[in-house]
Amino acid sequence: MPFSLIYMTDTKIECNLCGLPVEIFAFSLKTTQGEKLFCCEGCKSIFKLLNEDKLFSDSDMD
């Protein structure tokens, strides 16, 4: 789900790592599988460590 549409829905968004509700939409990553949302910086960091091969680098975003 695109980031901009999240604010327009009542659907609960779950963390892509632990499954807890995402309440602050500041923790996201763009991956080869789409945008991933996380409940906290810890989950985002662990996801990055476990999925380095699926992340876009800053140069990929240009």
C-alpha positions in Angstrom: 0.0 0.0 0.0 1.5 3.3 -1.0 2.5 5.5 2.0 0.2 8.3 0.9 -2.9 6.0 1.0 -2.2 4.8 4.6 -3.6 8.0 6.1 -6.9 7.6 4.1 -7.9 4.2 5.5 -9.0 2.7 8.8 -7.2 -0.5 8.1 -4.7 -1.5 10.7 -1.2 -1.8 9.3 1.0 -4.5 10.9 4.8 -4.3 11.3 6.5 -6.3 8.5 8.8 -7.8 11.1 7.0 -8.5 14.4 3.3 -8.0 13.4 2.6 -5.3 16.0 0.4 -2.3 14.9 2.2 0.5 13.0 1.2 3.7 14.8 3.9 6.1 13.5 4.6 6.0 9.8 8.2 7.2 10.2 9.8 3.7 10.0 9.7 2.5 6.4 12.0 1.0 3.8 11.8 0.7 0.0 12.6 -2.9 -1.1 12.5 -5.0 -4.2 9.2 -6.3 -2.8 7.7 -2.8 -2.3 7.5 -0.5 0.7 7.8 -2.1 4.1 6.5 -0.5 7.3 7.7 -1.1 10.8 6.4 -0.3 14.3 9.9 1.0 15.5 13.5 1.6 14.5 14.5 -1.7 16.1 12.3 -3.8 13.8 13.4 -1.7 10.8 17.1 -2.3 11.6 16.7 -6.0 12.2 14.8 -6.3 8.8 17.6 -4.5 7.1 20.2 -6.8 8.6 18.3 -9.9 7.6 17.3 -8.7 4.1 20.3 -6.7 2.8 19.9 -8.2 -0.7 16.3 -7.0 -1.0 16.9 -3.3 -0.2 17.3 -0.5 -2.6 20.4 1.6 -2.2 20.3 5.4 -2.5 21.7 5.1 -6.0 18.9 2.8 -7.0 16.4 5.5 -6.1 17.6 8.0 -8.7 
